[in-house]
Amino acid sequence: MTTNPTSTSAATVLTDTSEHDVPSPPKPVSQAERIQTIDILRGVALLGILLMNIPYFSMAERFSDAFNHNPRNVNFWLDAVITVLFEGKMRALFSMIFGVGIILFMARKEKSGNPSTTGQSATGPSRVRLFFQRMGWLVLFGLIDSHVLLWMGDILYYYGVIGMIAFWFRRMKPVYLALGVPLVAIVGFALNTMFYQSIREKRLAFLAAQKTQQQGQTLTQNQQQAIKTWKEAEKEFFPNKAEIAEHTRKMKSPDYFTVASRYQKEVWDAQTKYLVFQLWDPLALMLLGMALYQWGFVTGQWPRRRYWQMMLLGYGLGLSLVTFSFYYYYQNIPNSWAFIPFMEQHPVQWVALIYPFQRILLVMAHASLIILLVKGRVVQGLLNRLAAVGQMAFTNYVMHTLICTSVFYGYGLNQYAEWEFYQLYFLVAAIWTLQLIVSPIWLRHFQFGPLEWAWRSLTYWQRQPMRPSPINAD
C-alpha cells in the first residue's frame, strides 16, 4: 500500500474528485487521498490521551492526594510533567483534528459538482445525510463504550453529538471559527464561576448554621435546610473515605453488573442532564481545527519559519503560564480537602482563567513541532507508525478501553487501586508500543482498522472492502 508524501496539500482532497460532470456515488476516502500530517497529529493525540485516562481506569478517587503535596515523591514529578505538558492538550488536539475531519468528509462531494448535497441524488444518499448517519453511529458506539465496555471517560458519544453541531459552522470564515475558543473560554469561566459560587454559598450557609448550632441556639428551618443541602453537595462532590472505599469495592467486584453500577448514574447524568455543559469546549476546538485547516496550518502549508515562530511563542508563553498555575495550586490546594477552605476564602478562582489559554498555546506548539518534524522528514519511521495509529484511531481508542478494563476492573485481572501512579505508565508504554507495531502491520493488509471498517460500512449501509484494491497495493 502506498504512503502519502508529507507535502500533500489540502487541495489534494478538494480537487479531482469526479470524472468531469459524471456524478459518482459517495464512498469512503481512499488511501491515496489521505493527508499523512493529519493522521500523524491524530495518532499523537490518541496516544497522548491515554496518559490522562489511565489513572481513571485504575485508581481510586483522590489518588493524587497521596503525592501531590510531596515533591520528594517520584509520582509528584511524573504528575507535574503530565499536567504541564499534556493534560488537556492532547484532548484539544484530538478535537481539533476531529473538526478537520468534518470538512474533509464533506469536501469531496461539495467540490465535485455532483448533485445537491441536501437531497437524495441518483447515485445514492446525500453527503449531508451520510454525515449525520456517521455521527449517529458514533453516538451509538460511544454509548457502547461507556455503558457496555464501562469506560466512564468515553468521548465518542460527545464527539458524535457535538460533531452534528459543528457541521453547521463549517462554511464560516476561519477568523470567526477561531474566535470560538476565546469566546468559550470567557463564557466557560463565567459559568464555572457561577457554579463555584453556588457551591461556596452552600458551604458558607452551612458554616453559619453550624456556628449557631454550636452556640446551643435553635436552628431555623432555613438553617436546617442549609445543613442538609451542604451534606448532599459534599457527598456528590467531596466523597469521604467510607464512600471511596465503597466505590473501590464495587470496582474490584468480580461481578460485571456491580462494577457497572459504580459509574452508571454519573455517566448517564453527564450524557443527558449535564450534556449542555459538556458541549462548548470540544465544539470550540473543533471549529478551531476547521479554521487551522482552511489556513493550511494542519496540512503543513505554512513556511517553516512560521511554525518555528508558533512553537517558540507557544512554549515560551504557554509553559510560563501553566507552570505558574501548577505552582499556585500546589501552594493553595495541596490536596482535595484543601479545596474547601480555599473556597471559603476565595469568591472567584481567577487563576482558572489561565487554563484555556495555556492549553491552546501549548497544543499549537506541540502541533508545530510535529509538523516541523514531518516537513523535515525527521524520524520518518516513527512518523509513519504514528500515521498508522492515527488512521486506526477509532480501533486504537476502544482498544485502550478493552485493555485497561481487562487489567484493572474486578471482572478482569482485578488490579484496580493496586498499582502506584508511576507503575501505570509502564502499561501505557506497552500499549503505545503494541499499537505502533500492530497498526502499520494491519494497514499493510487491510484498508481500515476493524472498527473503522464497521463504522464506514454502517454509514454507507454497504459492506466496504477490507482488502486494498490491486491499484493501491504495493
Backbone hydrogen bonds, N-H to C=O, Kabsch-Sander energy under -0.5 kcal/mol:
donor,donor_aa,acceptor,acceptor_aa,energy
2,T,472,N,-1.1
8,T,5,P,-1.7
12,T,9,S,-1.2
13,V,10,A,-1.2
14,L,10,A,-0.7
14,L,11,A,-0.6
15,T,11,A,-1.2
19,E,22,V,-0.6
20,H,18,S,-1.2
22,V,19,E,-2.1
33,E,30,S,-0.9
34,R,31,Q,-1.3
36,Q,34,R,-0.7
38,I,35,I,-0.6
39,D,35,I,-1.7
40,I,36,Q,-2.6
41,L,37,T,-2.4
42,R,38,I,-2.4
43,G,39,D,-2.4
44,V,40,I,-2.6
45,A,41,L,-2.3
46,L,42,R,-2.6
47,L,43,G,-2.3
48,G,44,V,-2.6
49,I,45,A,-2.3
50,L,46,L,-0.8
50,L,47,L,-0.6
51,L,47,L,-0.5
51,L,48,G,-1.3
52,M,48,G,-0.7
52,M,49,I,-0.8
53,N,49,I,-2.0
54,I,50,L,-2.2
56,Y,53,N,-1.4
57,F,53,N,-0.9
57,F,54,I,-0.7
58,S,54,I,-1.3
59,M,55,P,-2.6
63,F,60,A,-0.9
65,D,62,R,-1.5
66,A,63,F,-1.2
67,F,64,S,-1.7
68,N,64,S,-3.1
70,N,67,F,-2.2
73,N,70,N,-2.1
76,F,73,N,-1.0
77,W,73,N,-1.1
78,L,74,V,-2.2
79,D,75,N,-2.6
80,A,76,F,-2.1
81,V,77,W,-2.4
82,I,78,L,-2.2
83,T,79,D,-2.7
84,V,80,A,-2.8
85,L,81,V,-2.6
86,F,82,I,-2.0
87,E,82,I,-2.5
89,K,86,F,-0.9
90,M,86,F,-1.7
92,A,88,G,-1.7
93,L,89,K,-2.4
94,F,90,M,-2.4
95,S,91,R,-2.4
96,M,92,A,-2.5
97,I,93,L,-2.3
98,F,94,F,-1.9
99,G,95,S,-2.0
100,V,96,M,-1.8
101,G,97,I,-2.1
102,I,98,F,-1.3
103,I,99,G,-1.3
104,L,100,V,-2.4
105,F,101,G,-2.3
106,M,102,I,-1.5
107,A,103,I,-2.1
108,R,104,L,-0.8
110,E,106,M,-2.3
111,K,107,A,-2.1
112,S,108,R,-0.5
112,S,109,K,-0.6
114,N,109,K,-0.6
119,G,116,S,-0.7
121,S,124,G,-1.9
124,G,121,S,-1.4
128,V,117,T,-1.2
130,L,126,S,-2.3
131,F,127,R,-2.6
132,F,128,V,-2.3
133,Q,129,R,-2.2
134,R,130,L,-2.6
135,M,131,F,-2.5
136,G,132,F,-2.2
137,W,133,Q,-2.4
138,L,134,R,-1.7
139,V,135,M,-2.4
140,L,136,G,-1.9
141,F,137,W,-2.8
142,G,138,L,-2.5
143,L,139,V,-2.1
144,I,140,L,-2.1
145,D,141,F,-2.7
146,S,142,G,-2.3
147,H,143,L,-2.7
148,V,144,I,-2.0
149,L,144,I,-2.7
151,W,145,D,-2.4
152,M,150,L,-0.8
154,D,151,W,-1.4
159,Y,155,I,-2.6
160,G,156,L,-2.3
161,V,157,Y,-2.1
162,I,158,Y,-3.3
163,G,159,Y,-2.3
164,M,160,G,-1.1
165,I,161,V,-0.8
166,A,162,I,-3.1
167,F,163,G,-1.9
168,W,165,I,-1.2
169,F,166,A,-1.9
170,R,167,F,-1.3
172,M,169,F,-2.0
176,Y,173,K,-1.0
177,L,173,K,-1.9
178,A,174,P,-2.7
179,L,175,V,-1.0
180,G,177,L,-1.4
181,V,178,A,-1.3
183,L,179,L,-2.0
184,V,180,G,-2.7
185,A,181,V,-2.3
186,I,182,P,-2.3
187,V,183,L,-2.7
188,G,184,V,-3.1
189,F,185,A,-2.1
190,A,186,I,-2.2
191,L,187,V,-2.7
192,N,188,G,-2.9
193,T,189,F,-2.3
194,M,190,A,-2.1
195,F,191,L,-2.3
196,Y,192,N,-3.0
197,Q,193,T,-2.8
198,S,194,M,-1.8
199,I,195,F,-2.0
200,R,196,Y,-2.4
201,E,197,Q,-2.6
202,K,198,S,-1.6
203,R,199,I,-2.2
204,L,200,R,-2.8
205,A,201,E,-2.4
206,F,202,K,-2.0
207,L,203,R,-2.4
208,A,204,L,-2.2
209,A,205,A,-2.2
210,Q,206,F,-2.8
211,K,207,L,-2.3
212,T,208,A,-1.8
213,Q,209,A,-2.3
214,Q,210,Q,-2.4
215,Q,211,K,-1.3
216,G,213,Q,-1.6
217,Q,212,T,-1.9
224,Q,220,T,-2.3
225,Q,221,Q,-2.2
226,A,222,N,-2.1
227,I,223,Q,-1.9
228,K,224,Q,-2.0
229,T,225,Q,-3.0
230,W,226,A,-2.2
231,K,227,I,-2.1
232,E,228,K,-2.0
233,A,229,T,-2.1
234,E,230,W,-3.2
235,K,231,K,-2.0
236,E,232,E,-1.7
237,F,233,A,-2.9
238,F,234,E,-2.4
244,I,240,N,-2.5
245,A,241,K,-2.4
246,E,242,A,-2.0
247,H,243,E,-2.5
248,T,244,I,-2.4
249,R,245,A,-2.3
250,K,246,E,-2.0
251,M,247,H,-2.1
252,K,248,T,-1.7
253,S,250,K,-1.2
256,Y,254,P,-0.6
259,V,255,D,-2.0
260,A,256,Y,-2.6
261,S,257,F,-1.5
262,R,258,T,-0.6
262,R,259,V,-1.4
263,Y,259,V,-0.6
263,Y,260,A,-0.5
264,Q,260,A,-1.3
267,V,263,Y,-3.0
268,W,264,Q,-2.1
269,D,265,K,-2.7
270,A,266,E,-2.2
271,Q,267,V,-2.0
272,T,268,W,-1.0
272,T,269,D,-0.6
274,Y,269,D,-2.8
275,L,272,T,-1.1
277,F,274,Y,-1.2
278,Q,274,Y,-0.8
278,Q,275,L,-1.3
279,L,275,L,-0.9
283,L,279,L,-2.1
284,A,280,W,-2.7
285,L,281,D,-2.0
286,M,282,P,-2.5
287,L,283,L,-2.3
288,L,284,A,-2.1
289,G,285,L,-2.3
290,M,286,M,-2.0
291,A,287,L,-2.2
292,L,288,L,-2.8
293,Y,289,G,-1.9
294,Q,290,M,-2.3
295,W,291,A,-2.2
296,G,293,Y,-1.2
297,F,292,L,-2.0
298,V,292,L,-0.8
300,G,297,F,-1.5
301,Q,296,G,-2.4
302,W,296,G,-0.6
306,R,303,P,-0.9
307,Y,303,P,-1.4
308,W,304,R,-2.6
309,Q,305,R,-2.3
310,M,306,R,-2.5
311,M,307,Y,-2.6
312,L,308,W,-2.7
313,L,309,Q,-2.5
314,G,310,M,-2.7
315,Y,311,M,-2.7
316,G,312,L,-2.5
317,L,313,L,-2.5
318,G,313,L,-0.6
318,G,314,G,-1.7
319,L,315,Y,-1.6
320,S,316,G,-0.8
321,L,317,L,-2.3
322,V,318,G,-2.7
323,T,319,L,-2.1
324,F,320,S,-2.0
325,S,321,L,-2.4
326,F,322,V,-2.6
327,Y,323,T,-2.4
328,Y,324,F,-2.5
329,Y,325,S,-2.2
330,Y,326,F,-2.2
331,Q,327,Y,-2.3
332,N,328,Y,-2.4
333,I,329,Y,-2.7
339,F,336,S,-1.4
340,I,337,W,-1.2
342,F,338,A,-1.7
343,M,339,F,-2.7
344,E,340,I,-2.0
345,Q,341,P,-1.3
346,H,342,F,-1.4
350,W,348,V,-1.3
352,A,349,Q,-1.4
353,L,350,W,-1.9
354,I,351,V,-1.7
355,Y,352,A,-0.7
357,F,353,L,-0.6
357,F,354,I,-0.6
358,Q,354,I,-2.7
359,R,355,Y,-2.3
360,I,356,P,-1.5
361,L,357,F,-2.3
362,L,358,Q,-2.3
363,V,359,R,-2.6
364,M,360,I,-2.3
365,A,361,L,-1.7
366,H,362,L,-3.0
367,A,363,V,-2.5
368,S,364,M,-2.4
369,L,365,A,-2.4
370,I,366,H,-2.3
371,I,367,A,-2.6
372,L,368,S,-2.4
373,L,369,L,-2.0
374,V,370,I,-2.2
375,K,371,I,-3.0
376,G,372,L,-2.1
377,R,374,V,-1.1
378,V,373,L,-2.3
380,Q,377,R,-0.5
383,L,379,V,-2.3
384,N,380,Q,-2.5
385,R,381,G,-1.6
386,L,382,L,-2.6
387,A,383,L,-2.4
388,A,384,N,-1.8
389,V,385,R,-2.3
390,G,386,L,-2.5
391,Q,387,A,-2.3
392,M,388,A,-1.4
393,A,390,G,-1.4
396,N,392,M,-2.8
397,Y,393,A,-2.6
398,V,394,F,-2.1
399,M,395,T,-2.0
400,H,396,N,-1.6
401,T,397,Y,-1.3
402,L,398,V,-2.5
403,I,399,M,-2.8
404,C,400,H,-2.6
405,T,401,T,-2.6
406,S,402,L,-1.6
407,V,403,I,-1.9
408,F,404,C,-2.7
409,Y,405,T,-1.6
410,G,251,M,-2.5
412,G,409,Y,-1.9
413,L,406,S,-2.8
414,N,409,Y,-2.0
415,Q,407,V,-1.3
416,Y,408,F,-1.8
417,A,58,S,-3.4
418,E,415,Q,-1.8
419,W,415,Q,-0.6
424,L,420,E,-0.9
424,L,421,F,-1.1
425,Y,422,Y,-1.1
426,F,423,Q,-1.3
427,L,423,Q,-0.9
428,V,424,L,-1.8
429,A,425,Y,-1.9
430,A,426,F,-1.9
431,I,427,L,-2.6
432,W,428,V,-2.8
433,T,429,A,-2.5
434,L,430,A,-2.5
435,Q,431,I,-2.6
436,L,432,W,-2.7
437,I,433,T,-1.6
438,V,434,L,-3.1
439,S,435,Q,-1.9
441,I,437,I,-1.1
442,W,438,V,-3.0
443,L,439,S,-2.2
444,R,440,P,-0.8
444,R,441,I,-0.8
445,H,441,I,-0.7
445,H,442,W,-1.3
446,F,442,W,-1.9
447,Q,466,M,-4.0
453,W,449,G,-2.7
454,A,450,P,-2.0
455,W,451,L,-2.8
456,R,452,E,-2.5
457,S,453,W,-2.6
458,L,454,A,-2.4
459,T,455,W,-2.3
460,Y,456,R,-2.5
461,W,457,S,-0.6
462,Q,457,S,-1.8
472,N,469,S,-0.9
473,A,469,S,-1.1
